Amino acid sequence: MSTLTPQRVALVGGGSGGIGQAVVLRLAADGHAVAVHYAGSQSTADGLVAAVLAKGGHAIAVGGDIADETAMEAAFDAVEEAFGGIDVVVNTAGIMALGPIADYDIEAFDRIIRTNVRGTFVISQQAARPVRPGGAVINFSTSVTRTQFPGYGPYTHAPSSTGAPASQNCSPTRPVCNPNTPRPPRRSTGSDPPAARNDCARDTL
């Protein structure tokens, strides 16, 4: 890795897969140094870091439970130590376990709330302190709170609790805090080109 400090640094929560991976690749292509956060699969995050480095970018992987404030504080510290600061935080981490409300497993609902609500608060709280002036905090939510899809009832209870509160109360002087509500993904056929995933990141950042 180069010892030169890039102009801007981004931390992507849940950056090792899905929308997060597309966000990482887009930010890296735009010249950001990127920290790829992962909760479970370090090997996936390391592979994404390797892909960014292979294209001449700057990247590291940082792990931790996004709903654990101690783990996330350590992740933010690791990014600041590696790159000298943080300018952008994008949180794409989330759980989408679907099912009808009538017989939904309450423990599964607790996991959704822990990751999607508590995790959003924790990463916003951590970001409000170190993100440099002129930076941004972006929390991904969902547009399905305003639509009807079978089985989405338990999941939509979590996004409706996030986004606007963070954007209103993140910090009066520090970063701009923005909620982002992409439409739900269509069922993948396994043949979607990488460009399709990158289009999502380009359109929503």
N, C-alpha and C positions, 0 to 999 in steps of 0.2 A: 504494500500500500504506500502511496506517495505520502511524504511528510508535509506537503503543502496543504494549507487549510482552505477548503473550497469556500466559495462566497456564501452559500446558504446550506443549512443542514436540516434534514427532515427525519423525524421518527414516525414510523408507520405501525400503529397498533394492529395486530392481526395481519401483519404484512407478508406472512409466508405463503398465503394461498388466496384463491378467489379474487375478489375485488382488491384486496390488499396487495396481492402480487402485481396486479395491473397498475396500481398506484405507485408502487415501488419502481417499476420499470419506467413509468412515465416521468417521475421525479428525477430519476437517474439520467434519463435521456435529456432532461432539461438542465442538467448540470448540478443538481443537488447531491451532496453526500447523504447517504440514506442509511438509517438504522432499521433493520428488519426485525420487528418484534414477533416472537412466537411463544405459544403457551405449551405446545406438546411436541411438535416435530422439529427438533433442532436440525436434523439432516436436510429437511426441506428448506429451512431458512438458510442454511449454509450453502445449499445449491443455488439459491437465488442470489446470495452475496457473490458467489463465484461467477455467476453470469454477469453481474454488474461490473465486477473487477475485470473480467475478460474484455469488456468493451471500453476499458480505460476509466471507469468510474470509481467512486469511493463508497464503500459499504462495510457494515459490520452487522452481526446478528446479536440480538439481546433477548433473553428469555425471561419468563415470569408470568404468574397468574395476574391478569389485567385487573382483577378485583382486589388484589392484595396490595395495599399501599406501600408496604415495606419492599416488596419485590419490584414494584414499579418505580419507586424512588431509586433503587439500585440500578434499574435499567436506564433511567434518565441520567444518573451520575456517570454510567459507562459511556453514554453518548457524548456527554460534555467532556469527559476525559479524552475520548478518541478524537473529537473534532473541534473542541474548544467552545462549543455553544450549541444552541438549538434555535432554529427560526420557524420551523413548521412542524406541527404535530397533526397527523391524520389518524383517526381511530376508526378502523373498519372491523374490529373484533366483535363477534356476536354469535349467538346460538339461535338456530331456527328449528326447533323441534315442533312438528305440526301434529294436530289431532283435535277432535271435537272437545269442547269445553266440558260437556256433561260427564265424560268418563276419563278426563285427562289426568295423568299422573302428577300429583302435586309436587313431588320431588323433582320431576323434570321441569315444572314451572319455576321452582326455586332456583334451578341452575340457570334458566333463562334470565330471571331477574338479577341474579348475582353477576352474570357476565354483561348483560345488555344494559342494565341500569346502574348497579354499583360500579361496574367496570368503567362505564362512561364517565361517572362522577370522579372516580379515582384518577383516570388519565387526564381529565380536564383540570382537576385540582393540582396535579403534579405539573401540568403544562403551564398553568397560570403563573408559576413562580420563575422558572428558568427561561421561558421563551423570550427571545430578545425583542425589544421594541420594533414595531413594524412587522412582526411575525403573525402567524395565523394558527388557530386551532380548529380543526374540522372534524366533527363527529358524524359518522354515517348513521342514518336512521333508516326509515322505509316509508314508501308512499302507501303501503297497504292499509294503514290506519284509516284511510279515506275511501277504501274500496271493500269489496266482499269477495273472499276466496274461501272455499271449504277447507276447514282444518286450521285456518290461520288465527282463530280467536285467541288462544293463549299467547301466541307470539306477539300479536298486535298490542297487548297490554303493556309490553315493555317499551317499544318505540314511542308510544304516546306520552311516556314519562320523561323522555330525553329530548335533546335538541334545543328547544326554545329556552328552558331554564338555563342551560349552559351559555347560550348566546346572549342572554340578558344579564347574567351575573358573573361571567368569567373573570373580568378585571376591568376597572375603569380606565386604566392607563396602559396596560400591556398589550397582549395580542388581540387581534380580531377573532372572535369565536363564532363559527358558522355551523349550523346543522345542515346535513345533506341527505336528501331522501330519494335515492334511486328507485326505479320501479323494480318489482320482483323479477328475478331471472327466469327465463324460459327453461324448460327442461333441456339439458344438454344431450346431444346425440353422440358426444365424444369426438365429433369432427369439426368443432368450432375452431377457427384459426386464431392464433395469438392476437392478431390485429383486432378481432372482435372484442377481446377483453381489454385491450389498450384503448379502444374507442370509448368504453365506459369511463375509464379513468380520465381521458382527455375531456369528455363532455361534462364531468362532474367536478373537476378540480378548479 
